[in-house]
Amino acid sequence: MQTPAQTPAPPYYAVIFTSVRTEGDHGYGDMAQRMLELASRQPGFLGFETARQEIGISVSYWTSLDAIRAWKENAEHREAQHKAGDWYRKFRVRVCRVEKEYGF
């Protein structure tokens, strides 16, 4: 069971990746696991949450826009980005500044 990411007090940043997958795996599962392992070692990474039904939503949390840029430019991550057409029919990336957080 996945639990919500433990994030610091705001402000921090969220990258929301919303997608609709293509049929078949095409190496997606292995690459997704590798990207999470790699992202978690990036400076500024705070956490990750994901859910998938017909639409997948993955949210990664970061300390700064510079940390997000560095992750986007990571060589292995760029390689995965070039394969997006194999895995997704559609996707959208949104970068947000988290101003407030609450919950239990």
N, C-alpha and C positions, 0 to 999 in steps of 0.2 A: 504494500500500500504506500503510495506516495504521500508525503506530507508537504505543506506549504514551505517555501523557502524561508529561511531565517534571515531577514534583511535588517540592516541598521535603521536607526531613526532617519526619516527623510531630511533633506532631499537626497535622492539617488535616481538612477535612470532604469527604465525598462525597455527592452526590445521585444515587441510582440510580433511573432511570426505566425500568420494565419495561412493555412494551406488546404488544398484539395489534392489528394494523391492520385497518381495514375494507377492502373492495375498492375499487380505484381510487385515484387520486392526490388529487383534490379540492384541488389547490393545496398539498399537503403538502410536496413537494420544495422548492419555492421558500421556503415559510415556515420549514422546518427549516434551510435555509441561512442565512436572515436571522436566525433566533434564535441560531445559532452565532456569526455575525458580531457580533451585538449583545452576547451574553453575554461574548464574548472581550474586549470593551471595558469591561465592568463592573469596578469596583474589587473586588478579592478573588478574581477568577477565576484559576484555576491551570491548567486544562486540560480536555480532553474526549476521551472514547473511546466508540465505538458499534459494535454488531454487530447484524445482523438476519437471522433465518431465519423460522421460524414465530412466534417470540417475539423482540421487539427489546429490547435492553438498551443504554441510554445512561447513561454516568456522567460527571457534571461534578464538578470538584474546586474547592474554595473554601477561603479562609483562615479564615472564621468563619461562625457562624450568622447574624450581622448581614448579611454579604455575601449569603448565601443568601436571607434575607428581602428584601433590597433587589432582588435579581433577580426574586423571585416577584412583587414589587409593580411592576416595570417596566411602563410603560403598553403598550408593544408586546407584551411577553411576556404580559400579561393578556389582550390581544386574541387572541393565539394560544391561550391556555388556554380561552377561550370557544368555540373551534372544535373542541375535542377530540372531540366527538361525531361530527364529520365524518370523523375520521382513525383513531379507535381504537374497537375493540369493547370492550376492557378495558385498564386501565392501573393501575399502582401506583407511588407515589413513596415512596422510603425515604431518610431522611437519617441518615448515619452519621459518627461521628468515627473517623478513621483513626489508630490507635495505633501500628501497626507496618507497615513496608514493607520488602520485600527482593526481589531478582531480579538478572538480568544482562542 
